[in-house]
Amino acid sequence: MKKILISLLIGLASITIFAQNTSETPIQNISTDSTVVYRLFSTRNMYTFIKLNTRNGQMWQVQWGTESEYQFGTTLSDISRVNKDEEKNGRFFLYRKPPIKYPF
């Protein structure tokens, strides 16, 4: 009985360790035009975007919806990352962090 229980626990643990997430992140086509001041970046939530000021690195969370009660924007970072005289369009960009690959 003890061997069966240990085998069952090892089997269940291996299933959870090697389980795969099938949901794919959305693909976003972003132009390489560096003349824009603001860019919207998609997130995993289909109604939420990150608005980035490409001149100074400030960011906002923007949520859209068909009804006005579901539309809002909130500040994520209101700190300018560069001095006012160093600002230029296209200086900042957001990149998706690659998933972690575990060795087992």
N, CA, C and O of each residue as an XYZ file, in Angstrom:
416
protein
N       0.816     -1.193      0.000
C       0.000      0.000      0.000
C       0.863      1.262      0.000
O       0.534      2.259     -0.643
N       1.962      1.197      0.728
C       2.858      2.340      0.807
C       3.504      2.631     -0.553
O       3.678      3.791     -0.925
N       3.859      1.566     -1.296
C       4.461      1.744     -2.617
C       3.470      2.363     -3.601
O       3.849      3.184     -4.436
N       2.202      1.969     -3.499
C       1.179      2.516     -4.391
C       0.975      4.005     -4.106
O       0.852      4.810     -5.029
N       0.940      4.358     -2.831
C       0.749      5.750     -2.460
C       1.916      6.616     -2.925
O       1.705      7.718     -3.432
N       3.136      6.131     -2.757
C       4.319      6.874     -3.205
C       4.326      7.006     -4.721
O       4.630      8.076     -5.249
N       3.997      5.942     -5.417
C       3.943      5.982     -6.883
C       2.884      6.973     -7.364
O       3.097      7.700     -8.335
N       1.744      6.993     -6.676
C       0.671      7.912     -7.034
C       1.103      9.362     -6.815
O       0.843     10.223     -7.656
N       1.753      9.628     -5.704
C       2.226     10.985     -5.435
C       3.273     11.436     -6.444
O       3.242     12.581     -6.895
N       4.196     10.554     -6.803
C       5.208     10.894     -7.805
C       4.555     11.137     -9.162
O       4.942     12.061     -9.877
N       3.579     10.326     -9.519
C       2.873     10.502    -10.784
C       2.121     11.818    -10.844
O       2.181     12.513    -11.859
N       1.413     12.176     -9.778
C       0.686     13.444     -9.750
C       1.634     14.638     -9.756
O       1.359     15.652    -10.398
N       2.744     14.518     -9.046
C       3.717     15.608     -9.033
C       4.320     15.818    -10.418
O       4.524     16.957    -10.838
N       4.606     14.733    -11.128
C       5.193     14.880    -12.461
C       4.195     15.477    -13.454
O       4.586     16.200    -14.371
N       2.918     15.178    -13.272
C       1.901     15.763    -14.157
C       1.841     17.268    -13.964
O       1.786     18.015    -14.941
N       1.850     17.727    -12.711
C       1.768     19.165    -12.467
C       3.044     19.886    -12.869
O       2.992     21.044    -13.284
N       4.190     19.221    -12.754
C       5.452     19.851    -13.129
C       5.539     20.052    -14.636
O       6.024     21.088    -15.092
N       5.082     19.086    -15.411
C       5.204     19.153    -16.862
C       3.952     19.684    -17.558
O       3.850     19.618    -18.783
N       2.995     20.210    -16.784
C       1.793     20.790    -17.386
C       2.175     22.032    -18.181
O       3.091     22.762    -17.804
N       1.469     22.264    -19.280
C       1.776     23.408    -20.129
C       0.592     24.362    -20.164
O      -0.564     23.945    -20.105
N       0.895     25.616    -20.259
C      -0.120     26.639    -20.389
C      -0.390     26.837    -21.878
O       0.526     27.166    -22.632
N      -1.631     26.642    -22.310
C      -1.946     26.732    -23.737
C      -2.412     28.116    -24.163
O      -2.547     28.382    -25.358
N      -2.662     29.001    -23.201
C      -3.101     30.340    -23.586
C      -1.906     31.123    -24.114
O      -0.873     31.232    -23.453
N      -2.062     31.652    -25.289
C      -0.978     32.414    -25.909
C      -1.190     33.900    -25.653
O      -2.322     34.379    -25.604
N      -0.095     34.615    -25.493
C      -0.196     36.052    -25.303
C      -0.550     36.706    -26.635
O      -0.176     36.204    -27.695
N      -1.261     37.812    -26.583
C      -1.639     38.481    -27.826
C      -0.426     39.023    -28.566
O       0.550     39.467    -27.961
N      -0.514     38.976    -29.882
C       0.556     39.496    -30.721
C       0.187     40.923    -31.098
O      -0.937     41.198    -31.520
N       1.125     41.806    -30.943
C       0.869     43.215    -31.230
C       1.860     43.700    -32.271
O       3.073     43.603    -32.085
N       1.342     44.214    -33.347
C       2.196     44.792    -34.388
C       2.429     46.252    -34.056
O       1.484     47.038    -33.990
N       3.678     46.613    -33.848
C       4.020     47.976    -33.482
C       4.913     48.556    -34.570
O       5.908     47.953    -34.971
N       4.537     49.724    -35.030
C       5.346     50.350    -36.073
C       6.669     50.836    -35.486
O       6.784     51.057    -34.281
N       7.634     50.994    -36.332
C       8.942     51.476    -35.901
C       9.053     52.984    -36.029
O      10.147     53.541    -35.937
N       7.926     53.647    -36.240
C       7.901     55.101    -36.356
C       8.286     55.727    -35.018
O       7.599     55.521    -34.017
N       9.360     56.476    -34.994
C       9.838     57.064    -33.742
C       9.403     58.507    -33.576
O       9.975     59.227    -32.758
N       8.402     58.951    -34.334
C       7.950     60.335    -34.221
C       6.751     60.476    -33.294
O       6.309     61.596    -33.038
N       6.213     59.372    -32.784
C       5.036     59.447    -31.925
C       5.447     59.689    -30.483
O       6.502     59.231    -30.044
N       4.609     60.409    -29.749
C       4.899     60.708    -28.352
C       4.340     59.607    -27.453
O       5.003     59.196    -26.501
N       3.133     59.126    -27.740
C       2.488     58.108    -26.912
C       2.286     56.824    -27.693
O       2.011     56.852    -28.893
N       2.426     55.690    -27.003
C       2.154     54.373    -27.579
C       1.278     53.593    -26.616
O       1.409     53.729    -25.399
N       0.380     52.773    -27.161
C      -0.426     51.871    -26.356
C       0.119     50.461    -26.531
O       0.302     49.991    -27.655
N       0.378     49.791    -25.415
C       0.873     48.418    -25.430
C      -0.191     47.508    -24.848
O      -0.750     47.801    -23.792
N      -0.476     46.403    -25.530
C      -1.496     45.477    -25.047
C      -0.973     44.689    -23.852
O       0.234     44.532    -23.669
N      -1.902     44.201    -23.051
C      -1.580     43.357    -21.910
C      -2.340     42.039    -22.073
O      -3.025     41.838    -23.076
N      -2.222     41.153    -21.101
C      -2.961     39.888    -21.176
C      -4.452     40.091    -20.989
O      -5.249     39.263    -21.430
N      -4.836     41.175    -20.344
C      -6.247     41.524    -20.207
C      -6.648     42.279    -21.460
O      -6.052     43.308    -21.777
N      -7.647     41.785    -22.176
C      -7.986     42.384    -23.465
C      -8.572     43.790    -23.366
O      -8.636     44.492    -24.375
N      -8.994     44.211    -22.202
C      -9.558     45.539    -22.041
C      -8.563     46.540    -21.459
O      -8.906     47.709    -21.286
N      -7.356     46.115    -21.158
C      -6.384     46.971    -20.489
C      -5.153     47.165    -21.358
O      -4.640     46.214    -21.947
N      -4.688     48.397    -21.434
C      -3.483     48.750    -22.170
C      -2.557     49.549    -21.264
O      -2.992     50.102    -20.254
N      -1.291     49.607    -21.624
C      -0.345     50.489    -20.964
C      -0.015     51.598    -21.945
O       0.460     51.348    -23.052
N      -0.271     52.812    -21.526
C       0.033     53.996    -22.338
C       1.400     54.505    -21.904
O       1.604     54.836    -20.736
N       2.334     54.567    -22.847
C       3.704     54.985    -22.570
C       4.008     56.303    -23.259
O       3.729     56.473    -24.445
N       4.578     57.225    -22.515
C       5.103     58.455    -23.087
C       6.527     58.130    -23.543
O       7.415     57.945    -22.710
N       6.748     58.060    -24.843
C       8.056     57.643    -25.366
C       9.120     58.718    -25.199
O      10.299     58.457    -25.438
N       8.732     59.904    -24.799
C       9.701     60.991    -24.594
C      10.378     60.917    -23.231
O      11.577     61.173    -23.118
N       9.603     60.560    -22.177
C      10.176     60.612    -20.831
C       9.935     59.362    -19.982
O      10.390     59.326    -18.838
N       9.244     58.337    -20.483
C       9.074     57.074    -19.774
C       7.903     57.009    -18.812
O       7.762     56.013    -18.102
N       7.066     58.019    -18.760
C       5.898     57.960    -17.890
C       4.888     56.960    -18.444
O       4.752     56.810    -19.659
N       4.163     56.262    -17.522
C       3.224     55.222    -17.947
C       1.891     55.354    -17.229
O       1.827     55.799    -16.083
N       0.809     54.951    -17.935
C      -0.533     54.920    -17.388
C      -1.191     53.612    -17.776
O      -0.903     53.053    -18.834
N      -2.075     53.125    -16.921
C      -2.920     51.984    -17.252
C      -4.217     52.545    -17.813
O      -4.848     53.395    -17.184
N      -4.620     52.081    -18.987
C      -5.825     52.569    -19.641
C      -6.755     51.389    -19.860
O      -6.363     50.380    -20.444
N      -7.987     51.519    -19.390
C      -8.980     50.464    -19.606
C     -10.099     51.029    -20.461
O     -10.585     52.132    -20.214
N     -10.501     50.275    -21.460
C     -11.564     50.742    -22.336
C     -12.766     49.817    -22.179
O     -12.632     48.684    -21.717
N     -13.893     50.289    -22.551
C     -15.126     49.516    -22.523
C     -16.174     50.227    -23.353
O     -15.993     51.383    -23.733
N     -17.269     49.539    -23.634
C     -18.328     50.156    -24.439
C     -19.155     51.129    -23.628
O     -19.799     52.011    -24.196
N     -19.151     50.989    -22.297
C     -19.880     51.913    -21.433
C     -18.885     52.779    -20.677
O     -17.806     52.318    -20.304
N     -19.249     54.023    -20.456
C     -18.312     54.974    -19.849
C     -17.909     54.590    -18.429
O     -16.832     54.981    -17.977
N     -18.738     53.842    -17.720
C     -18.378     53.455    -16.354
C     -17.221     52.460    -16.310
O     -16.597     52.289    -15.263
N     -16.928     51.805    -17.425
C     -15.828     50.843    -17.484
C     -14.567     51.426    -18.109
O     -13.574     50.714    -18.256
N     -14.581     52.692    -18.477
C     -13.426     53.340    -19.086
C     -12.717     54.186    -18.041
O     -13.338     55.022    -17.385
N     -11.415     53.970    -17.887
C     -10.664     54.804    -16.947
C      -9.184     54.721    -17.256
O      -8.734     53.869    -18.022
N      -8.450     55.613    -16.651
C      -6.993     55.616    -16.748
C      -6.410     55.910    -15.384
O      -6.943     56.742    -14.650
N      -5.344     55.255    -15.037
C      -4.694     55.481    -13.753
C      -3.179     55.516    -13.960
O      -2.657     54.876    -14.873
N      -2.496     56.246    -13.130
C      -1.054     56.433    -13.271
C      -0.292     55.216    -12.764
O      -0.537     54.743    -11.654
N       0.621     54.716    -13.567
C       1.540     53.669    -13.124
C       2.866     54.269    -12.691
O       3.434     53.863    -11.676
N       3.357     55.225    -13.450
C       4.610     55.904    -13.120
C       4.553     57.322    -13.669
O       4.499     57.531    -14.881
N       4.567     58.298    -12.758
C       4.547     59.687    -13.209
C       5.906     60.357    -13.061
O       6.017     61.581    -13.132
N       6.929     59.551    -12.857
C       8.293     60.069    -12.725
C       8.944     60.116    -14.102
O       8.983     59.110    -14.811
N       9.450     61.272    -14.474
C      10.164     61.402    -15.736
C      11.538     60.750    -15.595
O      12.251     61.012    -14.626
N      11.907     59.918    -16.539
C      13.174     59.183    -16.476
C      14.358     59.975    -17.038
O      15.508     59.566    -16.881
N      14.082     61.093    -17.684
C      15.146     61.939    -18.236
C      14.845     63.395    -17.906
O      13.719     63.741    -17.548
N      15.852     64.235    -18.030
C      15.659     65.671    -17.842
C      14.841     66.240    -18.992
O      14.791     65.662    -20.078
N      14.208     67.365    -18.745
C      13.340     67.983    -19.749
C      14.082     68.278    -21.057
O      13.505     68.135    -22.134
N      15.344     68.686    -20.976
C      16.103     69.015    -22.187
C      16.616     67.781    -22.927
O      17.099     67.907    -24.052
N      16.524     66.587    -22.324
C      16.973     65.349    -22.972
C      15.837     64.568    -23.618
O      16.080     63.523    -24.222
N      14.600     65.051    -23.506
C      13.456     64.326    -24.051
C      13.487     64.322    -25.572
O      13.783     65.332    -26.210
N      13.170     63.154    -26.140
C      12.992     63.047    -27.595
C      12.039     61.888    -27.868
O      11.998     60.910    -27.121
N      11.283     62.014    -28.939
C      10.301     60.988    -29.286
C      10.987     59.657    -29.570
O      12.045     59.616    -30.198
N      10.380     58.576    -29.107
C      10.889     57.239    -29.393
C      12.011     56.781    -28.477
O      12.591     55.723    -28.722
N      12.339     57.524    -27.441
C      13.431     57.146    -26.541
C      13.077     55.898    -25.734
O      13.941     55.050    -25.511
N      11.818     55.767    -25.289
C      11.409     54.647    -24.441
C      10.480     53.705    -25.195
O       9.708     54.129    -26.055
N      10.568     52.416    -24.856
C       9.763     51.372    -25.482
C       9.582     50.258    -24.469
O      10.470     50.031    -23.647
N       8.461     49.559    -24.503
C       8.229     48.432    -23.596
C       8.424     47.124    -24.343
O       7.941     46.960    -25.464
N       9.135     46.194    -23.718
C       9.350     44.869    -24.280
C       8.750     43.826    -23.361
O       8.795     43.965    -22.139
N       8.194     42.788    -23.943
C       7.630     41.699    -23.171
C       8.751     40.864    -22.580
O       9.718     40.544    -23.271
N       8.631     40.510    -21.315
C       9.610     39.662    -20.654
C       9.421     38.237    -21.151
O       8.299     37.732    -21.117
N      10.487     37.560    -21.616
C      10.331     36.185    -22.100
C       9.991     35.250    -20.952
O      10.386     35.498    -19.813
N       9.260     34.172    -21.239
C       8.902     33.228    -20.176
C      10.138     32.518    -19.632
O      11.130     32.338    -20.339
N      10.062     32.124    -18.388
C      11.160     31.423    -17.737
C      11.147     29.966    -18.168
O      10.109     29.308    -18.094
N      12.263     29.465    -18.606
C      12.402     28.060    -18.996
C      13.067     27.293    -17.862
O      14.231     27.530    -17.538
N      12.326     26.379    -17.269
C      12.881     25.574    -16.191
C      13.598     24.357    -16.778
O      13.150     23.814    -17.788
N      14.706     23.915    -16.164
C      15.477     22.809    -16.741
C      14.846     21.431    -16.552
O      15.371     20.456    -17.089
N      13.765     21.312    -15.828
C      13.193     19.979    -15.612
C      11.948     19.758    -16.394
O      11.352     18.684    -16.316
